[in-house]
Amino acid sequence: METLHPGLYFQEVAGTPPVEGISTATAGFVGITSKGRVGEAVLVTNWSQFVNEFGGFINDSYLAYSVRGFFENGGSRAYIVRAVHYDVSAETGAHTKTSDVASTQLFAGETPVATINAKNDGAWGNDIEVEVVEGKKEGRFTLNVYYKGRLEEAYLETNMRNLEIEVEKSRLIDIISISDTNPDVSPKQSLEGGVDGLDGINDEDYLYSLEAFNPVPINLLAIPGETSKIIQMGMFKYAEDRGDVFAITEIPMGLNVNDARDYAIGMETEFGAIYYPFIQVADPIGFGKNPTKLVPPSGHIIGAIARTDNSVGVWRAPAGTDVKLLGTIGLEYNMSDAEQDILNPVNINAIRAFDGEGICIWGTRTLSSGDYKYIPVRRLVNFIEQSLKANMLWTVFKPNDEKLWGMIKSSVEGFLSTIWAQGGLKGASASEAFFVKCDAELNTPDVVDQGRTYVDIGIAPQKPAEFIVFRISLKR
């Protein structure tokens, strides 16, 4: 700016970047599906997308029921990982999937000109047929694609160069061109060799599948219905190692209250919670009139948590008469207050049915008895940590002095003030709700010489009122 004459000048300068809260309601699910990509976390944002990508309900998997429950209860973003069995090399430890894609080839004479593959692995691809019909114009042909005998796609008056591009939008097939030569006219021919890869599937396969979530942002994790303790403890470890994930699991189906208590004894983590019992839902593929099915509650619970996060905030306990499990028509077992007294001491969260209220989540504990015994406290700290991580990169490599310390303090205080104003921290004033310290007392010359900047943050989280005690006396 030039200042050539006396007077007033204005210069706009950038302020301290604000800290914006990250999403807290993105789910990650692992399970068996009839089709879909393998070894990859695939984002779906509604039930129809899940069906198109992974197929619908199948008898030997709870995943579809759980994902439907997630969306019914208010969830909107979920990453899905399809579980299959992997062969593991004894020498290198490398994992090789045992699922495979169905395929066939198109020929010109005896020479293959293209390989047609199903869109993804699985026996579902064996139900695809392709047919080559002579085109009306010279040098053209039509490729018809059938699924379970029904014509689903037709690539009209095309040639090999164009077909590879056109098929990119297919829901059923991929094509690998070998030659630009057009294929011979041929009747329907089936794709073959599709394998689901489920023979021998084990606990290690499910835990290995978790690695597909590493590059994507998830906050809530479930492997619905897989109640092996090896799998459950593996989920908890994965959540702890990441530090930004909270795992939801369930007591195995068929256990009574005492057995459920015994099952949970010894399970310890602040990054996960366990629920009881299984829930009853409508079964679209069941037999008889109005069929139902007992399914694990984790998908519905994660949806209810997402609903609570979006309507109030991550600091609100996902439990109470206003946190109903939508789409649920019954419970595997209706427990009494006295029976819940058996579960609460071992941090099992109950699902209860109340007259006039419906089916509600009736517990909000982690599997820890320490400072993070409540789900909203653990998840609030996750939220704060990950929001700062996502928004404070601008501080790296700045001069490590009082100016930087003040900017850091200002940004963090502004973020925590917003949480406090929304009810996420307790205290009559912001100073009672939190403190942020970043100054010369923390950042001594020795600390600065090491290239470090220390910031101390203290918060007063809201804690849920589990036990409401009315003390009644006679007035004289």
C-alpha positions in Angstrom: 0.0 0.0 0.0 1.3 3.4 -1.0 0.9 6.2 1.6 1.7 9.4 -0.4 -0.6 11.9 1.3 -1.7 12.4 4.9 -5.1 10.8 5.6 -6.8 7.5 6.5 -5.9 4.3 4.8 -7.6 0.9 5.1 -6.1 -2.5 4.7 -7.9 -5.8 5.0 -6.0 -8.5 6.8 -6.7 -12.2 7.3 -7.9 -13.1 10.8 -7.2 -16.2 12.8 -8.8 -19.2 10.9 -11.8 -20.5 12.9 -12.1 -24.1 14.0 -15.0 -25.9 12.4 -16.5 -29.1 13.9 -16.0 -32.2 11.9 -18.8 -34.7 11.1 -19.4 -37.2 13.9 -22.0 -39.5 12.4 -20.3 -41.4 9.5 -20.6 -45.1 10.0 -18.5 -48.0 9.0 -20.0 -51.5 8.5 -18.4 -54.8 7.7 -20.4 -57.9 6.6 -21.3 -60.5 4.0 -23.2 -59.3 0.9 -24.3 -61.1 -2.3 -22.2 -58.7 -4.5 -20.1 -55.6 -4.3 -16.5 -54.5 -4.4 -14.1 -56.4 -2.2 -11.3 -54.9 -0.1 -12.6 -51.4 -0.4 -14.7 -49.1 1.8 -17.7 -48.0 -0.4 -19.7 -44.9 0.6 -23.5 -45.2 0.5 -25.8 -42.4 1.4 -29.2 -44.1 1.2 -30.8 -47.6 1.2 -31.2 -47.7 -2.6 -27.5 -47.1 -3.1 -26.7 -50.0 -0.8 -29.0 -52.3 -2.7 -27.6 -51.3 -6.1 -24.0 -51.7 -4.9 -24.2 -54.7 -2.6 -27.6 -56.4 -3.2 -30.5 -56.7 -0.8 -31.3 -59.0 2.0 -29.8 -62.5 2.2 -30.4 -65.3 4.7 -26.8 -65.8 5.9 -26.0 -62.2 6.8 -27.4 -59.5 9.1 -25.6 -56.6 7.2 -28.5 -55.5 5.0 -30.9 -55.5 8.0 -28.5 -53.4 10.0 -27.8 -50.9 7.2 -31.5 -50.5 6.6 -31.9 -49.8 10.3 -29.1 -47.3 10.2 -30.9 -45.3 7.5 -34.4 -45.7 9.1 -33.1 -44.2 12.4 -31.5 -41.1 10.9 -28.1 -42.2 9.5 -27.1 -40.6 6.2 -23.5 -41.7 5.5 -22.0 -45.2 5.8 -19.0 -46.9 4.4 -19.5 -50.6 3.6 -16.8 -53.2 3.5 -17.7 -56.6 2.0 -16.3 -59.5 4.0 -14.8 -62.5 2.2 -12.3 -65.2 3.1 -8.6 -64.5 2.5 -5.7 -66.9 2.0 -2.7 -65.7 4.0 0.8 -66.4 2.8 2.9 -68.2 5.4 6.0 -66.5 4.1 5.0 -62.9 3.5 1.7 -62.6 5.4 0.0 -61.2 2.2 -3.7 -61.6 2.0 -5.3 -62.9 -1.2 -9.1 -62.9 -1.6 -10.8 -66.2 -2.4 -13.7 -64.5 -4.1 -13.6 -64.2 -7.9 -15.5 -62.5 -10.7 -17.6 -64.3 -13.3 -16.4 -63.8 -16.9 -16.6 -64.9 -20.5 -15.0 -63.9 -23.8 -16.2 -62.7 -27.2 -14.5 -64.1 -30.3 -13.9 -63.2 -33.9 -13.4 -66.6 -35.4 -11.1 -68.4 -33.0 -9.5 -65.2 -31.8 -10.7 -63.6 -28.5 -11.4 -59.9 -29.0 -12.8 -59.0 -25.5 -13.2 -60.3 -22.0 -16.6 -59.6 -20.3 -16.4 -59.6 -16.5 -19.2 -59.2 -14.0 -19.0 -55.8 -12.3 -17.6 -57.3 -9.1 -16.9 -60.6 -7.4 -19.5 -63.3 -6.5 -21.7 -66.1 -7.7 -24.3 -63.4 -8.6 -22.3 -62.8 -11.8 -23.0 -66.4 -13.0 -26.6 -65.2 -13.7 -25.4 -62.7 -16.3 -25.7 -63.6 -20.0 -24.4 -61.6 -23.0 -25.6 -61.8 -26.6 -24.0 -60.3 -29.8 -26.6 -59.3 -32.4 -25.6 -58.2 -35.9 -25.9 -54.5 -36.5 -28.0 -52.8 -39.1 -25.0 -50.8 -40.3 -21.8 -52.3 -41.6 -19.1 -52.6 -39.0 -21.6 -52.3 -36.1 -23.2 -54.8 -33.6 -25.5 -54.7 -30.6 -24.5 -56.3 -27.2 -27.4 -57.3 -25.1 -26.9 -58.0 -21.3 -29.3 -60.2 -19.4 -29.6 -60.8 -15.7 -31.5 -63.8 -14.5 -33.0 -64.2 -18.0 -34.2 -60.6 -18.2 -32.8 -58.0 -20.6 -31.2 -55.3 -18.5 -28.8 -53.4 -20.8 -28.4 -53.0 -24.5 -25.5 -51.4 -26.3 -27.0 -50.6 -29.7 -25.2 -50.2 -33.0 -21.7 -50.0 -31.5 -18.2 -51.2 -32.2 -15.4 -52.4 -30.1 -13.8 -49.0 -29.7 -17.0 -47.4 -28.5 -18.2 -50.3 -26.4 -15.4 -50.1 -23.9 -16.5 -46.5 -23.1 -20.2 -47.2 -23.1 -19.9 -50.1 -20.7 -18.3 -47.8 -18.1 -21.8 -46.9 -17.0 -23.0 -50.5 -16.7 -24.3 -51.8 -13.4 -23.6 -55.4 -14.5 -20.4 -55.8 -16.5 -17.0 -54.5 -17.3 -15.2 -55.1 -20.6 -11.5 -55.5 -21.4 -10.8 -55.1 -25.1 -8.2 -57.3 -26.6 -8.6 -56.2 -30.2 -10.5 -53.5 -32.1 -12.0 -56.3 -34.3 -15.8 -56.7 -33.8 -16.9 -60.0 -32.3 -18.9 -62.6 -34.2 -22.6 -62.8 -33.8 -23.3 -65.2 -31.0 -26.3 -66.4 -29.0 -26.7 -65.9 -25.2 -23.7 -67.1 -23.3 -23.4 -67.2 -19.6 -20.6 -65.6 -17.5 -18.9 -68.3 -15.4 -16.5 -68.7 -12.5 -18.1 -66.2 -10.1 -17.2 -67.2 -6.5 -18.5 -65.5 -3.2 -15.4 -66.4 -1.3 -17.2 -67.4 1.9 -15.8 -70.9 2.4 -13.7 -70.9 5.5 -14.4 -67.3 6.4 -13.2 -66.7 10.0 -12.6 -64.0 12.7 -9.3 -63.0 11.1 -11.0 -62.2 7.8 -13.4 -59.8 9.5 -10.6 -58.1 11.4 -8.5 -57.8 8.2 -11.5 -56.2 6.5 -11.2 -53.3 9.0 -8.0 -52.1 7.2 -10.2 -51.0 4.3 -11.4 -48.2 6.5 -7.9 -46.7 7.1 -8.1 -44.1 4.3 -11.7 -43.0 5.0 -13.3 -40.8 7.7 -15.6 -42.9 9.9 -16.7 -42.2 13.5 -18.9 -45.2 14.4 -18.1 -48.9 13.6 -20.0 -52.2 13.6 -19.7 -55.7 12.4 -23.3 -56.6 13.0 -24.0 -60.0 14.5 -20.4 -61.1 14.6 -20.2 -61.7 18.4 -17.0 -63.6 18.7 -15.0 -62.0 21.4 -11.9 -62.0 19.1 -13.8 -59.9 16.6 -15.3 -57.6 19.3 -11.9 -57.0 21.0 -10.3 -56.5 17.6 -12.9 -53.8 16.8 -12.2 -52.1 20.1 -8.4 -52.2 19.4 -9.0 -50.7 15.9 -11.0 -47.9 17.4 -8.4 -47.2 20.1 -5.5 -47.2 17.6 -7.3 -44.8 15.3 -8.5 -42.6 18.2 -11.4 -41.1 16.1 -13.7 -44.2 16.0 -16.2 -45.6 18.5 -17.3 -49.2 18.1 -20.8 -50.6 18.7 -21.4 -54.3 19.3 -23.9 -56.6 20.9 -24.3 -59.5 23.3 -24.8 -62.8 21.4 -28.3 -63.8 20.6 -29.9 -66.5 22.9 -28.3 -65.5 26.2 -30.4 -64.7 29.3 -29.6 -61.7 31.5 -27.2 -63.7 33.8 -25.4 -65.2 30.8 -25.2 -61.7 29.2 -23.6 -60.4 32.4 -21.1 -63.2 32.5 -20.3 -62.6 28.8 -19.3 -59.0 29.3 -17.2 -59.5 32.4 -13.6 -58.6 31.6 -14.4 -56.6 28.5 -12.7 -53.2 29.0 -12.5 -50.3 26.6 -13.5 -46.6 26.5 -13.7 -46.7 22.7 -16.7 -49.1 22.5 -20.0 -50.1 23.9 -22.1 -53.3 24.0 -25.9 -53.6 23.9 -28.5 -56.3 24.8 -30.8 -57.8 23.6 -31.3 -58.5 19.8 -34.2 -56.7 18.3 -37.1 -57.9 16.2 -37.8 -56.3 12.7 -39.8 -57.0 9.6 -38.2 -59.6 7.3 -38.8 -58.8 3.6 -37.5 -62.3 2.6 -39.1 -64.3 5.4 -41.9 -66.9 4.9 -45.5 -66.7 6.0 -47.7 -63.7 6.8 -45.9 -60.7 8.1 -42.6 -62.4 8.8 -40.1 -61.1 11.3 -36.5 -61.7 12.2 -34.3 -61.2 15.2 -31.3 -59.1 14.2 -28.4 -57.4 16.1 -29.2 -53.9 17.2 -25.9 -52.2 16.3 -27.0 -50.8 13.0 -30.2 -49.3 14.4 -28.2 -47.9 17.4 -25.6 -46.2 15.2 -28.5 -44.7 13.2 -30.0 -43.4 16.5 -26.7 -42.0 17.6 -26.3 -40.2 14.2 -29.8 -38.8 14.6 -29.0 -37.5 18.1 -25.7 -36.0 16.9 -27.4 -34.2 14.0 -30.3 -32.9 16.1 -28.5 -31.9 19.3 -24.8 -32.7 19.3 -22.2 -35.4 20.0 -22.3 -34.4 23.7 -26.0 -35.6 24.0 -26.3 -39.1 25.5 -27.8 -41.4 22.8 -30.4 -42.8 25.2 -33.7 -42.1 26.8 -37.4 -42.1 25.8 -36.7 -39.7 23.0 -34.0 -42.0 21.5 -36.3 -44.7 20.1 -35.2 -47.5 17.8 -37.3 -46.8 14.7 -38.2 -49.8 12.5 -38.1 -52.1 15.5 -41.3 -54.1 16.4 -40.1 -56.1 19.3 -37.3 -57.4 21.4 -35.7 -60.8 21.9 -36.2 -60.4 25.6 -38.2 -57.8 27.6 -36.3 -57.3 30.8 -37.5 -55.8 34.0 -35.8 -53.1 36.2 -34.5 -55.8 38.5 -32.9 -57.6 35.5 -31.3 -54.4 34.3 -29.8 -54.0 37.8 -27.7 -57.1 36.8 -26.5 -55.6 33.6 -25.6 -52.0 34.6 -22.7 -52.9 36.8 -20.8 -54.6 33.9 -21.6 -51.7 31.6 -24.1 -53.5 29.3 -26.5 -51.0 27.7 -30.1 -52.2 27.8 -32.7 -51.9 25.1 -36.1 -51.6 26.8 -39.7 -51.5 25.7 -41.9 -49.0 27.7 -45.7 -48.7 27.5 -46.6 -45.5 25.7 -43.0 -44.9 24.7 -41.9 -47.7 22.4 -38.5 -49.4 22.2 -35.8 -47.1 23.5 -32.1 -47.2 24.2 -31.8 -47.4 28.0 -28.1 -47.1 28.6 -25.2 -44.9 27.6 -22.0 -46.4 29.0 -18.8 -47.4 27.4 -17.0 -50.6 28.6 -14.8 -48.5 30.9 -15.2 -47.6 34.5 -12.8 -44.7 34.4 -13.1 -41.0 33.4 -14.6 -42.1 30.0 -17.4 -44.3 31.4 -20.1 -42.4 29.4 -20.4 -42.6 25.6 -21.0 -38.8 25.1 -17.9 -37.9 27.1 -15.6 -40.2 25.0 -17.1 -39.1 21.7 -17.0 -35.4 22.7 -13.3 -35.6 23.3 -12.9 -37.5 20.0 -14.8 -34.7 18.3 -12.7 -31.9 19.8 -9.4 -33.7 19.1 -10.3 -34.5 15.5 -11.7 -31.0 14.8 -8.5 -29.4 16.0 -6.5 -31.9 13.9 -8.5 -31.0 10.8 -8.4 -27.2 11.3 -5.1 -26.3 12.9 -2.5 -27.4 10.3 -2.0 -23.7 9.4 0.0 -23.4 12.7 2.8 -25.8 11.5 6.1 -24.0 10.6 4.9 -20.6 11.8 7.4 -18.7 13.9 7.1 -20.2 17.4 6.5 -17.0 19.4 3.9 -15.1 21.4 2.0 -14.2 18.2 1.5 -17.8 17.2 0.6 -18.8 20.8 -2.1 -16.1 20.9 -3.6 -17.1 17.6 -3.8 -20.7 18.7 -5.4 -19.8 22.0 -7.9 -17.5 20.2 -8.9 -20.2 17.7 -9.3 -23.0 20.3 -11.3 -20.7 22.6 -13.6 -19.7 19.9 -14.3 -23.3 19.0 -14.9 -24.4 22.6 -17.1 -21.3 23.2 -19.4 -22.5 20.5 -19.6 -26.0 22.0 -20.4 -24.4 25.4 -23.0 -22.1 24.0 -24.7 -25.1 22.4 -24.8 -26.9 25.7 -21.9 -29.3 25.1 -19.9 -28.1 28.1 -21.2 -27.4 31.6 -20.6 -24.2 33.5 -22.4 -20.8 34.0 -19.7 -19.1 32.1 -17.1 -20.0 29.4 -14.4 -19.8 32.0 -16.1 -22.5 34.1 -16.6 -24.7 31.0 -13.1 -24.8 29.7 -9.6 -23.3 29.7 -6.9 -22.9 27.0 -3.3 -22.2 28.0 -0.6 -21.5 25.4 2.1 -19.1 26.6 5.7 -18.7 27.6 5.3 -20.6 30.8 4.5 -23.8 28.8 6.7 -23.0 25.8 10.0 -22.3 27.4 13.2 -21.5 25.3 14.2 -25.2 25.6 10.7 -26.3 24.3 11.0 -23.8 21.4 14.5 -25.0 20.5 13.0 -28.5 20.1 10.5 -27.1 17.6 7.6 -27.8 19.8 4.5 -25.8 20.9 2.5 -27.0 23.9 -1.2 -26.2 24.3 -3.1 -27.2 27.5 -6.8 -27.6 27.2 -9.2 -28.5 29.9 -13.0 -29.1 29.5 -15.9 -29.7 31.7 -18.1 -32.2 29.7 -21.7 -32.7 30.3 -22.5 -36.0 31.9 -25.9 -37.8 31.5 -28.3 -38.1 34.5 -28.6 -41.8 34.8 -30.3 -42.0 38.2 -33.1 -39.4 38.9 -33.9 -39.6 42.7 -37.0 -37.8 43.9 -36.8 -37.3 47.7 -40.3 -36.9 49.0 -41.3 -35.8 52.5 -44.5 -34.8 54.2 -45.1 -31.1 54.6 -46.3 -30.1 58.1 
